[in-house]
Amino acid sequence: MATKDSADQVFPKVPFLPNIGLFKWRDIAPFVGMSRESWRKLVVAGKAPAPIRLTSSCSLYRAQDVHAWMADPIGYSADPADQQAA
């Protein structure tokens, strides 16, 4: 019988971003491969999904928007209505 420790060695945990949900920057950062400031510049330019602003100190990203960007980072174009809301 494999213990938890040996199972982790045999099957390393691979990070993944679920297809649905809302996520903080720290959750999506490993998947976008750039700094927060570079990502912010893309958001301002409409080339990355804008976060949903819940409070003055809490912004969340829609998983489906981040997945759409990851599928085509060069061709991604944010919805103008979303950009104005951010």
Residue pairs with C-beta under 8 A, 6 or more apart in sequence:
2 10
15 30
15 31
17 23
17 27
17 28
17 31
17 63
17 66
17 67
18 63
19 63
19 64
19 67
20 63
20 64
21 63
22 52
22 60
22 61
22 62
22 63
23 60
23 61
23 63
23 66
24 59
24 60
24 61
25 36
25 39
25 51
25 59
25 61
27 61
28 61
28 66
29 36
31 66
31 70
32 39
32 48
32 66
32 69
32 70
39 48
42 48
43 49
43 50
43 51
43 78
43 83
43 86
46 77
46 78
46 80
46 83
47 76
47 77
47 78
48 69
48 76
48 78
49 61
49 62
49 65
49 66
49 68
49 69
49 76
49 78
49 82
50 78
50 82
50 83
50 85
50 86
51 59
51 60
51 61
51 86
52 59
52 60
52 61
52 62
52 85
52 86
53 59
53 85
53 86
54 60
65 78
65 82
68 76
69 76
